[in-house]
Amino acid sequence: MSAKPTVIKYDNVEVFGNQPTPFLTISNDMIDAGRYGRWGQSSSITLEGQLTGQDYNTLLNNADSLVNGFSKSFKDLTVSEDGTDFTFSRCKVESINFSESKLTKLVDYTINLSRYSNFTGTFGVLDPQEKFSFSRQEDDTATLTHEISARGFATGTRDGLTNARNYVNSISGWNNQIAPKFIQGSSLYSNAVFPVLISVTENIGRTDQTYSLTENYIIQEGADSKVPTSVYGSITSNETLEDVVDTVDIEVTCRGGKDFTMDQVRSHAFSLDMHDEAIKISEVKDLLITPVAKTVDEDEASNTITIKATYDNDALFIVDNDEHGLNNVSNAYLDSTVSMDSDEILDVITFSVSSQIIGRGNSAQQWTNKENFLANNVASVDSVQAGLTFSDDLTSALRREAEIAYSRVFGATAASNFPINKKPSSVSISKNEYANEITISATFNNKDTIGEGGSGSLADMGFGATADYTVDVTPSIRQLRPNASCTEDGHYIIYDLNAKNREKVAIQLNVATQGYNYTPFTSQSPHVSAPATADARSESVADVLSNRNLRITNAIAPVANAILEDLCAIWVNIGHIDTVLDSESQDYNQTTRAYSVSQTYSQDSYNHTMDDSLQYIPVTTKGPF
């Protein structure tokens, strides 16, 4: 144990040994951290004394020993006096100074130490600063700048810079610290705001152990949740008395900053109702929902998406006479040209209609809209107006174009008395994706067609049919048979058998139609009757014809039956018991909606086809041949 009344140790080592005990002074200062109040206490400790030695070398060795004793910082300084210990923990060695000397007997020295204690703030952190700056913009947004800085000192195994960085990062970000009154916040969450972090700037001072962050935010005023910000930029409206169509250009920029991914920004941008915003700002109430043009620019570096769109109120895209274009709005329409060719001899007018599909949007969108228009075979309604339909197929639309031209040239009376047939003579589709063109062409005429006009069951069925038939009659001929002479070689005798063969009547009927309001023939296969036998005579031809309605279950049956009955009434002896249906076949082509039926009858001589005198073959009695 040392005999000195006062012993000073550093890092639990009596560094002064047998040297005189230095004079110790302490100066304490309170650390004021502004709005944080009293942060802690800073202490400055000074040790002033003298080193002794017999000669130069001894004194120099003592000085080196003193320096080595205070070579490490952040160790405890202990002062023991009269049995009482005073400990100053974690002292930092600021300096060790020796006065000028020849190092003969004595040398003065001063040792300066510092320490921090009595912390109410974060230990290891000094000079904390935090500042919020708000600025309201003209685009219904506000900017927020959050500045944080601190100076650190070493604690334990952590250096001062680490302590400063940890402290600054712990209070970075946004947690509804300040909600300024001049910024419109959420109406649902007590006027809270939802800033989106745009950028972060970091400053490091390694020499003075300082660290600072500057966070820049953008606030969407009135937002009820944290979403990417959307700012509508320049909006131009072209409205003049001379223009038939008004156009409105609108631009919106969505920023996700560092809080959202590019996919999230893209999803939010595409969910914005730019059509509604264009109407509000431009006050053009009848803008169509689908834009004429739309472009999307993405900047992944700034996590920003800019969408530009152009809207108009082009009435050509409005269907069903909706004057405001808010209901039945199509993304495409037919731009048609009609030519007419009148045959004065047959009194038939042929209409050639060529319609190009015009689509909305950019080049890719136009092609998609055109193909959808074509594929759906209807004027498709915009998806926003779900539930509305416009059921007018393309061939009917082309026919309507022909009807308009028909009425204008020949008058409404002619167009009504001699209407255009519903079924086109021909239809063709031309698609050129490179030229972004789809053209539909059709040919119609107003010649008489079964079921197209007038009234009655056929007209009510709503379809037109064309028919052609053939009737082949193999007449009944007196039967003559040649036979060789029994008495003279090379001579033949023709015998009259006094009998006739049966007359054959073959009827072939073809009916083609394009139905509009009936269900196609799909559920039942065509029925083919077995060839007639002797027992079949019990079923008359009239019964066969009447029962066809049970066997043919498609909409062409009434037309085919009516024609077939008329043909049989002329060529077949229906009421005779000897008239027999030898064969019958029928075929239905569901694709072309064409129906054909053939029947073959055998009967006694009924159709007078030649004179009896012509049935004999003149025979010469002169021989040899």
C-alpha positions as CSV (number, residue, x, y, z in Angstrom):
1,M,0.0,0.0,0.0
2,S,1.4,3.5,-0.9
3,A,2.5,5.7,1.9
4,K,1.2,8.8,0.1
5,P,-1.9,10.5,1.7
6,T,-3.3,11.0,-1.8
7,V,-2.9,8.3,-4.5
8,I,-4.0,8.9,-8.1
9,K,-4.5,5.8,-10.4
10,Y,-5.4,5.6,-14.1
11,D,-6.6,2.3,-15.5
12,N,-6.0,0.9,-12.0
13,V,-2.3,1.7,-12.2
14,E,-0.5,4.2,-9.9
15,V,1.1,6.0,-12.8
16,F,2.9,8.6,-10.7
17,G,4.8,6.0,-8.6
18,N,7.3,7.8,-6.3
19,Q,6.9,11.1,-8.1
20,P,5.2,14.0,-6.3
21,T,1.4,13.8,-6.4
22,P,0.1,16.3,-9.1
23,F,-2.5,19.0,-8.3
24,L,-6.0,17.9,-9.7
25,T,-8.7,20.4,-10.8
26,I,-12.1,19.6,-12.2
27,S,-14.4,21.9,-14.3
28,N,-18.1,20.8,-15.0
29,D,-20.4,22.2,-17.7
30,M,-24.0,21.4,-18.3
31,I,-24.8,20.3,-21.9
32,D,-27.9,22.1,-23.3
33,A,-29.6,20.4,-26.3
34,G,-32.0,23.1,-27.2
35,R,-35.6,21.7,-27.3
36,Y,-34.3,18.5,-25.7
37,G,-33.3,20.5,-22.6
38,R,-30.5,19.4,-20.3
39,W,-28.7,16.6,-22.2
40,G,-25.8,15.7,-19.8
41,Q,-22.6,17.0,-18.1
42,S,-19.2,17.7,-19.6
43,S,-16.2,17.5,-17.2
44,S,-12.6,18.8,-17.8
45,I,-9.9,17.3,-15.5
46,T,-6.4,18.8,-15.3
47,L,-3.4,17.2,-13.6
48,E,-0.5,19.6,-13.0
49,G,2.8,18.4,-11.4
50,Q,6.5,18.0,-11.6
51,L,8.7,15.0,-12.5
52,T,12.1,14.6,-10.7
53,G,15.3,12.8,-11.7
54,Q,19.0,12.6,-10.8
55,D,20.1,13.2,-14.3
56,Y,19.0,13.6,-17.9
57,N,18.4,9.9,-18.6
58,T,16.5,9.3,-15.4
59,L,14.2,12.3,-15.9
60,L,13.6,11.3,-19.6
61,N,12.7,7.7,-18.5
62,N,10.3,9.1,-15.9
63,A,8.6,11.3,-18.6
64,D,8.3,8.2,-20.9
65,S,6.7,6.2,-18.1
66,L,4.2,9.0,-17.4
67,V,3.2,9.1,-21.1
68,N,2.9,5.4,-21.3
69,G,0.6,5.4,-18.2
70,F,-1.9,7.7,-20.1
71,S,-1.5,6.2,-23.5
72,K,-5.1,4.8,-23.6
73,S,-8.3,6.8,-23.5
74,F,-11.6,6.0,-21.9
75,K,-10.2,4.5,-18.8
76,D,-11.2,5.2,-15.2
77,L,-9.3,7.8,-13.1
78,T,-9.4,7.1,-9.4
79,V,-8.3,9.4,-6.6
80,S,-7.9,7.9,-3.1
81,E,-7.5,10.2,-0.1
82,D,-8.1,9.6,3.6
83,G,-9.7,6.3,2.8
84,T,-12.2,7.7,0.3
85,D,-12.1,6.9,-3.4
86,F,-13.3,9.2,-6.1
87,T,-13.7,7.6,-9.5
88,F,-14.0,9.5,-12.8
89,S,-15.1,6.9,-15.4
90,R,-14.3,6.8,-19.0
91,C,-11.9,9.7,-19.3
92,K,-10.6,10.7,-22.6
93,V,-6.9,11.8,-22.7
94,E,-7.0,15.1,-24.5
95,S,-3.3,16.1,-24.1
96,I,0.0,15.6,-22.2
97,N,2.3,18.6,-22.2
98,F,5.8,19.2,-20.7
99,S,7.3,22.6,-20.1
100,E,10.6,23.6,-21.7
101,S,13.5,22.1,-19.7
102,K,17.0,20.9,-20.0
103,L,15.9,17.8,-18.1
104,T,18.5,18.1,-15.4
105,K,16.5,17.8,-12.2
106,L,12.9,18.9,-12.7
107,V,10.3,19.2,-15.5
108,D,6.7,20.5,-15.2
109,Y,3.9,18.7,-16.9
110,T,0.1,19.2,-17.5
111,I,-2.3,16.3,-18.3
112,N,-5.8,17.3,-19.7
113,L,-8.6,14.7,-19.5
114,S,-12.3,15.0,-20.4
115,R,-15.4,13.0,-19.6
116,Y,-19.2,13.0,-19.9
117,S,-21.7,12.1,-17.2
118,N,-25.2,12.5,-15.8
119,F,-26.8,11.9,-19.3
120,T,-30.6,12.3,-19.6
121,G,-30.3,12.0,-23.4
122,T,-28.6,9.4,-25.5
123,F,-25.2,8.5,-24.1
124,G,-22.5,8.9,-26.6
125,V,-24.3,11.7,-28.5
126,L,-23.7,15.4,-28.4
127,D,-25.3,18.4,-30.1
128,P,-28.4,16.7,-31.4
129,Q,-30.4,18.8,-33.9
130,E,-33.7,18.1,-35.7
131,K,-35.6,20.5,-38.0
132,F,-38.8,20.2,-40.1
133,S,-39.5,22.6,-43.0
134,F,-42.7,22.6,-44.9
135,S,-43.6,24.4,-48.2
136,R,-47.0,24.3,-49.9
137,Q,-47.0,24.0,-53.8
138,E,-49.5,25.2,-56.3
139,D,-50.3,21.6,-57.5
140,D,-52.1,20.5,-54.2
141,T,-48.9,19.0,-52.8
142,A,-46.5,20.1,-50.1
143,T,-42.8,19.5,-49.6
144,L,-41.2,18.5,-46.3
145,T,-37.5,18.7,-45.5
146,H,-36.4,16.8,-42.4
147,E,-32.9,17.6,-41.2
148,I,-31.1,15.7,-38.4
149,S,-27.6,15.9,-37.1
150,A,-25.5,14.9,-34.1
151,R,-21.9,14.8,-32.8
152,G,-20.8,11.6,-31.0
153,F,-18.1,10.5,-28.6
154,A,-16.8,7.0,-28.0
155,T,-18.5,4.7,-25.6
156,G,-17.4,1.1,-24.9
157,T,-16.6,-0.6,-28.2
158,R,-18.3,2.1,-30.3
159,D,-16.7,5.1,-31.7
160,G,-18.2,8.6,-31.7
161,L,-19.2,8.5,-35.4
162,T,-21.1,5.2,-34.9
163,N,-23.0,6.7,-31.9
164,A,-23.9,9.8,-33.9
165,R,-25.1,7.7,-36.9
166,N,-27.1,5.4,-34.7
167,Y,-28.8,8.3,-33.0
168,V,-29.6,10.1,-36.2
169,N,-31.0,7.0,-37.9
170,S,-33.2,6.3,-34.8
171,I,-35.1,9.5,-35.2
172,S,-35.2,9.6,-39.0
173,G,-38.3,8.9,-41.0
174,W,-41.9,10.2,-40.4
175,N,-44.2,9.3,-37.6
176,N,-46.7,12.1,-37.6
177,Q,-44.4,14.3,-35.7
178,I,-45.8,17.5,-37.0
179,A,-49.1,18.1,-38.9
180,P,-49.1,21.8,-40.0
181,K,-52.5,23.5,-40.1
182,F,-52.0,25.0,-43.6
183,I,-51.7,21.6,-45.2
184,Q,-55.0,19.8,-45.9
185,G,-54.7,16.3,-44.3
186,S,-56.9,13.3,-44.3
187,S,-60.6,13.7,-43.6
188,L,-60.7,10.2,-42.1
189,Y,-57.7,10.2,-39.8
190,S,-57.7,13.4,-37.8
191,N,-56.0,15.5,-40.5
192,A,-53.0,13.2,-40.6
193,V,-50.6,13.5,-43.6
194,F,-48.8,10.7,-45.4
195,P,-45.5,12.0,-46.8
196,V,-43.6,10.0,-49.5
197,L,-39.8,9.9,-49.1
198,I,-38.2,11.2,-52.3
199,S,-34.5,11.5,-51.5
200,V,-32.0,11.2,-48.6
201,T,-28.7,13.1,-48.3
202,E,-26.0,11.8,-45.9
203,N,-23.1,13.9,-44.5
204,I,-20.2,12.4,-42.5
205,G,-17.6,14.3,-40.5
206,R,-15.0,11.8,-39.5
207,T,-12.6,14.3,-37.9
208,D,-15.2,15.9,-35.6
209,Q,-17.4,12.7,-35.2
210,T,-20.5,14.3,-36.7
211,Y,-23.2,12.7,-38.8
212,S,-26.3,14.3,-40.5
213,L,-29.2,13.3,-42.7
214,T,-31.5,15.4,-44.9
215,E,-34.8,13.7,-45.9
216,N,-37.0,15.2,-48.6
217,Y,-40.7,14.3,-48.7
218,I,-43.6,15.1,-50.9
219,I,-47.1,15.2,-49.4
220,Q,-50.4,14.6,-51.3
221,E,-52.9,16.9,-49.7
222,G,-56.2,15.2,-48.7
223,A,-54.8,11.7,-49.0
224,D,-56.4,9.1,-46.8
225,S,-53.6,6.6,-47.0
226,K,-50.0,6.4,-48.0
227,V,-49.9,6.0,-51.8
228,P,-47.6,7.3,-54.6
229,T,-48.2,11.0,-55.1
230,S,-50.0,12.0,-58.3
231,V,-49.6,15.5,-59.7
232,Y,-51.6,16.7,-62.8
233,G,-49.4,18.8,-65.0
234,S,-50.3,20.8,-68.1
235,I,-53.8,20.5,-69.3
236,T,-54.8,22.1,-72.6
237,S,-58.3,22.2,-74.1
238,N,-59.0,22.9,-77.8
239,E,-62.6,24.3,-77.9
240,T,-63.6,26.5,-80.9
241,L,-66.9,27.3,-82.5
242,E,-65.5,26.0,-85.8
243,D,-64.4,22.6,-84.6
244,V,-66.9,19.8,-84.5
245,V,-64.7,17.8,-82.1
246,D,-63.2,19.2,-78.8
247,T,-59.9,17.7,-77.6
248,V,-58.4,17.8,-74.1
249,D,-54.8,16.9,-73.4
250,I,-54.0,15.9,-69.8
251,E,-50.8,14.8,-68.0
252,V,-50.2,13.2,-64.6
253,T,-46.9,12.3,-62.9
254,C,-46.8,9.7,-60.2
255,R,-43.8,9.5,-57.8
256,G,-43.1,6.6,-55.6
257,G,-39.8,7.8,-54.2
258,K,-38.1,5.4,-51.9
259,D,-41.3,4.1,-50.3
260,F,-42.8,2.2,-53.3
261,T,-41.6,-0.2,-56.0
262,M,-41.9,0.6,-59.6
263,D,-44.7,-2.0,-59.9
264,Q,-46.6,-0.2,-57.2
265,V,-46.2,3.2,-58.8
266,R,-47.3,1.7,-62.1
267,S,-50.4,0.1,-60.6
268,H,-51.4,3.3,-58.8
269,A,-50.8,5.4,-62.0
270,F,-53.0,3.1,-64.1
271,S,-55.8,3.2,-61.5
272,L,-56.2,7.0,-61.7
273,D,-59.4,8.3,-63.4
274,M,-57.8,10.7,-65.9
275,H,-61.0,10.9,-67.9
276,D,-62.9,12.3,-64.9
277,E,-60.1,14.7,-64.1
278,A,-60.0,16.0,-67.7
279,I,-63.8,16.7,-67.5
280,K,-63.4,18.5,-64.1
281,I,-60.5,20.7,-65.2
282,S,-61.6,21.4,-68.8
283,E,-65.3,21.5,-68.1
284,V,-66.0,19.7,-71.4
285,K,-68.7,17.4,-70.1
286,D,-69.1,15.0,-73.1
287,L,-65.5,13.7,-73.4
288,L,-65.5,10.0,-74.4
289,I,-64.1,7.5,-71.9
290,T,-61.5,6.0,-74.2
291,P,-58.6,8.3,-75.0
292,V,-57.6,9.1,-78.5
293,A,-54.0,8.7,-77.6
294,K,-52.1,7.6,-74.5
295,T,-48.4,7.5,-73.7
296,V,-46.6,6.2,-70.6
297,D,-43.0,7.3,-69.7
298,E,-41.2,5.5,-66.9
299,D,-38.1,6.7,-65.1
300,E,-36.8,4.0,-62.9
301,A,-34.0,6.2,-61.6
302,S,-36.5,8.5,-59.9
303,N,-39.2,5.9,-59.6
304,T,-41.6,8.1,-61.6
305,I,-44.2,7.4,-64.2
306,T,-45.7,10.1,-66.4
307,I,-48.9,9.4,-68.3
308,K,-50.2,11.7,-71.1
309,A,-53.7,11.2,-72.6
310,T,-55.8,13.0,-75.1
311,Y,-59.6,12.9,-74.9
312,D,-62.2,14.1,-77.3
313,N,-66.0,14.0,-77.9
314,D,-66.0,12.6,-81.5
315,A,-69.6,11.7,-82.1
316,L,-68.6,9.0,-84.6
317,F,-67.7,6.8,-81.6
318,I,-71.1,7.4,-79.9
319,V,-73.7,4.7,-80.6
320,D,-77.5,4.6,-80.1
321,N,-77.7,8.4,-80.4
322,D,-76.3,9.0,-77.0
323,E,-75.6,12.7,-77.3
324,H,-73.2,12.9,-74.3
325,G,-71.3,9.7,-75.1
326,L,-71.5,8.5,-71.5
327,N,-73.4,5.3,-72.1
328,N,-72.9,3.3,-75.3
329,V,-69.4,4.3,-76.3
330,S,-67.5,2.1,-78.7
331,N,-63.7,1.9,-79.2
332,A,-64.2,1.4,-83.0
333,Y,-66.7,2.2,-85.7
334,L,-67.2,1.4,-89.4
335,D,-66.2,4.0,-92.0
336,S,-68.2,2.8,-95.0
337,T,-68.4,3.5,-98.8
338,V,-71.4,2.2,-100.8
339,S,-71.7,1.7,-104.5
340,M,-74.9,0.6,-106.3
341,D,-75.4,-1.2,-109.6
342,S,-78.9,-1.3,-111.1
343,D,-79.9,-4.0,-113.5
344,E,-82.9,-2.5,-115.4
345,I,-83.8,-5.7,-117.1
346,L,-84.1,-7.9,-114.0
347,D,-85.0,-4.8,-111.9
348,V,-82.5,-5.8,-109.3
349,I,-80.1,-3.5,-107.5
350,T,-76.7,-4.8,-106.2
351,F,-75.1,-2.9,-103.3
352,S,-71.4,-3.2,-102.7
353,V,-70.3,-2.0,-99.2
354,S,-66.7,-1.6,-98.1
355,S,-66.2,-0.7,-94.5
356,Q,-62.9,0.1,-92.8
357,I,-62.8,-0.4,-89.0
358,I,-61.6,2.8,-87.3
359,G,-60.2,2.4,-83.8
360,R,-59.3,4.7,-80.9
361,G,-56.0,5.0,-79.1
362,N,-52.4,4.7,-80.2
363,S,-51.3,2.3,-83.0
364,A,-51.2,-0.8,-80.8
365,Q,-54.5,0.1,-79.0
366,Q,-56.2,0.8,-82.3
367,W,-55.3,-2.6,-83.7
368,T,-56.5,-4.3,-80.5
369,N,-59.8,-2.4,-80.6
370,K,-60.3,-3.2,-84.3
371,E,-59.7,-6.9,-83.7
372,N,-62.0,-6.9,-80.7
373,F,-64.7,-5.3,-82.8
374,L,-64.2,-7.9,-85.4
375,A,-63.9,-10.9,-83.1
376,N,-66.9,-10.1,-81.0
377,N,-68.9,-9.4,-84.2
378,V,-70.7,-6.6,-82.3
379,A,-69.9,-2.9,-81.6
380,S,-68.2,-3.6,-78.3
381,V,-69.1,-1.2,-75.4
382,D,-66.3,0.3,-73.3
383,S,-65.6,-1.9,-70.2
384,V,-66.3,1.0,-67.9
385,Q,-69.9,0.9,-69.1
386,A,-70.4,-2.8,-68.2
387,G,-73.8,-4.1,-68.7
388,L,-74.7,-2.1,-71.8
389,T,-74.9,-3.9,-75.1
390,F,-75.1,-3.0,-78.7
391,S,-76.3,-6.1,-80.5
392,D,-75.8,-5.3,-84.2
393,D,-73.7,-7.8,-86.0
394,L,-71.3,-6.7,-88.7
395,T,-73.3,-7.9,-91.7
396,S,-76.3,-6.2,-90.4
397,A,-74.2,-3.0,-89.9
398,L,-73.0,-3.1,-93.5
399,R,-76.6,-3.7,-94.7
400,R,-77.7,-0.6,-92.7
401,E,-75.1,1.4,-94.6
402,A,-76.5,0.1,-97.9
403,E,-80.0,1.0,-96.7
404,I,-79.1,4.6,-96.0
405,A,-77.6,5.0,-99.5
406,Y,-80.6,3.2,-101.0
407,S,-83.1,5.6,-99.4
408,R,-81.1,8.7,-100.4
409,V,-80.8,7.7,-104.0
410,F,-84.1,5.9,-104.8
411,G,-86.2,7.2,-102.0
412,A,-87.7,5.8,-98.8
413,T,-90.7,4.3,-100.6
414,A,-88.6,2.2,-103.0
415,A,-86.4,1.1,-100.1
416,S,-89.4,0.0,-98.1
417,N,-91.3,-1.8,-101.0
418,F,-88.2,-3.5,-102.3
419,P,-86.0,-4.0,-99.3
420,I,-82.4,-5.1,-99.3
421,N,-82.1,-8.8,-98.5
422,K,-80.7,-9.6,-95.1
423,K,-78.3,-12.2,-96.3
424,P,-75.3,-10.8,-98.2
425,S,-74.3,-12.4,-101.5
426,S,-70.7,-12.3,-100.4
427,V,-68.7,-11.2,-97.4
428,S,-64.9,-10.8,-97.2
429,I,-62.5,-9.6,-94.6
430,S,-59.1,-8.1,-95.3
431,K,-56.5,-7.7,-92.4
432,N,-53.2,-5.9,-92.8
433,E,-51.5,-5.5,-89.4
434,Y,-48.5,-3.7,-90.9
435,A,-50.8,-1.0,-92.3
436,N,-53.0,-1.2,-89.3
437,E,-56.1,-1.7,-91.5
438,I,-59.1,-4.1,-91.3
439,T,-61.6,-3.9,-94.1
440,I,-64.9,-5.7,-94.3
441,S,-66.7,-5.9,-97.6
442,A,-70.2,-7.3,-98.4
443,T,-72.5,-7.4,-101.4
444,F,-76.3,-7.2,-101.1
445,N,-79.2,-7.1,-103.5
446,N,-82.9,-6.6,-103.4
447,K,-84.0,-9.5,-105.6
448,D,-87.0,-11.5,-104.4
449,T,-86.0,-14.0,-101.7
450,I,-88.1,-16.5,-99.7
451,G,-89.0,-15.1,-96.3
452,E,-87.4,-11.7,-96.7
453,G,-90.4,-9.5,-97.1
454,G,-94.1,-9.5,-96.6
455,S,-95.9,-11.2,-93.7
456,G,-96.7,-14.7,-92.6
457,S,-94.8,-17.5,-90.9
458,L,-91.8,-17.3,-93.3
459,A,-91.4,-13.6,-92.9
460,D,-91.8,-13.8,-89.1
461,M,-88.9,-16.2,-89.0
462,G,-86.7,-13.3,-89.9
463,F,-84.5,-14.9,-92.6
464,G,-84.1,-15.1,-96.3
465,A,-83.7,-18.2,-98.3
466,T,-82.8,-19.1,-101.9
467,A,-83.8,-22.4,-103.5
468,D,-83.1,-24.4,-106.6
469,Y,-84.5,-27.7,-107.7
470,T,-84.4,-30.3,-110.5
471,V,-87.0,-32.8,-111.5
472,D,-85.9,-35.8,-113.6
473,V,-88.6,-37.9,-115.0
474,T,-87.9,-41.3,-116.5
475,P,-91.1,-42.0,-118.4
476,S,-93.0,-45.2,-118.6
477,I,-92.1,-47.0,-121.9
478,R,-93.8,-49.9,-123.6
479,Q,-91.7,-53.0,-123.2
480,L,-90.4,-54.6,-126.3
481,R,-87.9,-57.5,-126.4
482,P,-85.9,-58.9,-129.3
483,N,-85.6,-62.7,-129.8
484,A,-83.7,-64.8,-132.4
485,S,-85.7,-66.5,-135.1
486,C,-86.2,-70.3,-134.7
487,T,-86.4,-71.0,-138.5
488,E,-83.9,-68.6,-140.1
489,D,-80.4,-67.9,-139.0
490,G,-79.5,-64.3,-138.4
491,H,-83.1,-63.1,-138.2
492,Y,-84.6,-61.6,-135.0
493,I,-88.2,-61.0,-134.1
494,I,-89.2,-58.1,-131.7
495,Y,-92.1,-59.0,-129.4
496,D,-94.5,-56.6,-127.8
497,L,-94.9,-57.6,-124.2
498,N,-98.0,-55.6,-123.9
499,A,-96.7,-54.0,-120.7
500,K,-95.0,-50.8,-119.5
501,N,-92.2,-50.2,-116.9
502,R,-93.0,-47.8,-114.0
503,E,-92.3,-44.1,-114.3
504,K,-89.5,-42.8,-112.2
505,V,-89.6,-39.2,-110.7
506,A,-86.4,-37.9,-109.0
507,I,-86.6,-34.6,-107.2
508,Q,-83.5,-32.7,-105.9
509,L,-84.1,-29.6,-103.8
510,N,-81.5,-27.3,-102.3
511,V,-82.4,-24.5,-99.9
512,A,-79.8,-22.1,-98.5
513,T,-80.4,-19.4,-95.8
514,Q,-78.7,-17.1,-93.4
515,G,-80.9,-17.1,-90.3
516,Y,-81.0,-14.2,-87.8
517,N,-83.6,-15.0,-85.1
518,Y,-83.7,-18.8,-85.0
519,T,-81.7,-21.5,-83.2
520,P,-79.4,-23.3,-85.7
521,F,-80.0,-27.0,-86.4
522,T,-77.7,-28.8,-83.9
523,S,-79.6,-31.2,-81.7
524,Q,-81.0,-33.9,-84.1
525,S,-79.3,-35.8,-86.9
526,P,-80.9,-35.8,-90.3
527,H,-83.3,-38.7,-90.8
528,V,-83.0,-40.9,-93.9
529,S,-86.0,-43.0,-94.8
530,A,-85.5,-46.6,-95.8
531,P,-86.3,-47.5,-99.5
532,A,-90.0,-48.2,-100.0
533,T,-91.2,-51.8,-100.2
534,A,-94.5,-53.3,-100.9
535,D,-95.5,-52.7,-97.3
536,A,-94.6,-49.0,-97.7
537,R,-97.6,-48.6,-99.9
538,S,-99.7,-48.3,-96.8
539,E,-98.0,-44.9,-96.2
540,S,-99.2,-42.4,-98.8
541,V,-96.9,-39.7,-100.2
542,A,-99.1,-37.1,-98.4
543,D,-98.3,-38.9,-95.1
544,V,-94.6,-38.9,-96.0
545,L,-94.6,-35.2,-96.7
546,S,-96.6,-34.3,-93.6
547,N,-94.3,-36.3,-91.4
548,R,-91.2,-34.5,-92.6
549,N,-91.9,-31.8,-90.0
550,L,-91.3,-34.4,-87.4
551,R,-88.0,-35.5,-88.9
552,I,-86.5,-32.1,-89.8
553,T,-86.1,-29.9,-86.8
554,N,-84.5,-26.7,-88.2
555,A,-85.9,-23.5,-89.4
556,I,-85.5,-24.4,-93.1
557,A,-88.0,-27.2,-92.9
558,P,-91.1,-25.0,-93.5
559,V,-89.5,-23.6,-96.7
560,A,-88.3,-26.9,-97.9
561,N,-91.6,-28.6,-97.2
562,A,-93.6,-26.0,-98.9
563,I,-91.5,-26.2,-102.1
564,L,-91.4,-30.0,-102.0
565,E,-95.2,-30.2,-101.7
566,D,-95.7,-27.9,-104.7
567,L,-93.2,-30.0,-106.7
568,C,-94.9,-33.3,-105.8
569,A,-98.3,-31.9,-106.5
570,I,-97.2,-31.3,-110.1
571,W,-95.0,-34.3,-110.8
572,V,-96.1,-37.1,-108.4
573,N,-99.5,-38.8,-108.4
574,I,-99.8,-38.3,-104.6
575,G,-103.3,-39.7,-104.3
576,H,-102.7,-43.0,-106.1
577,I,-102.0,-46.1,-104.0
578,D,-99.5,-47.4,-106.6
579,T,-97.2,-44.3,-106.1
580,V,-94.2,-45.4,-104.0
581,L,-91.4,-43.5,-102.4
582,D,-88.3,-45.5,-103.4
583,S,-85.6,-43.5,-101.7
584,E,-85.1,-40.4,-99.7
585,S,-81.9,-38.6,-98.4
586,Q,-81.2,-35.2,-96.8
587,D,-78.2,-33.2,-95.7
588,Y,-77.8,-30.1,-93.5
589,N,-74.6,-28.1,-93.6
590,Q,-74.5,-26.2,-90.3
591,T,-71.6,-23.9,-91.4
592,T,-73.3,-22.7,-94.6
593,R,-76.8,-23.3,-93.3
594,A,-77.6,-25.1,-96.5
595,Y,-80.2,-27.9,-96.7
596,S,-80.6,-30.3,-99.5
597,V,-83.1,-33.2,-99.9
598,S,-83.6,-35.7,-102.7
599,Q,-86.5,-38.1,-103.3
600,T,-87.2,-40.8,-105.9
601,Y,-90.7,-42.0,-106.6
602,S,-92.0,-44.8,-108.8
603,Q,-95.5,-44.7,-110.1
604,D,-97.8,-45.6,-113.0
605,S,-97.6,-43.5,-116.1
606,Y,-98.5,-40.0,-114.9
607,N,-96.4,-37.5,-116.7
608,H,-97.1,-37.4,-120.5
609,T,-93.7,-37.2,-122.0
610,M,-94.0,-38.7,-125.5
611,D,-96.5,-39.9,-128.1
612,D,-97.3,-43.7,-128.1
613,S,-96.5,-43.8,-131.9
614,L,-93.0,-42.9,-131.1
615,Q,-92.6,-45.9,-128.8
616,Y,-92.4,-48.4,-131.8
617,I,-89.2,-49.1,-133.5
618,P,-89.5,-49.5,-137.3
619,V,-88.2,-52.9,-138.5
620,T,-87.2,-53.6,-142.1
621,T,-88.2,-57.0,-143.6
622,K,-85.4,-56.7,-146.1
623,G,-82.3,-58.6,-145.4
624,P,-79.6,-59.2,-144.9
625,F,-78.5,-56.1,-142.9
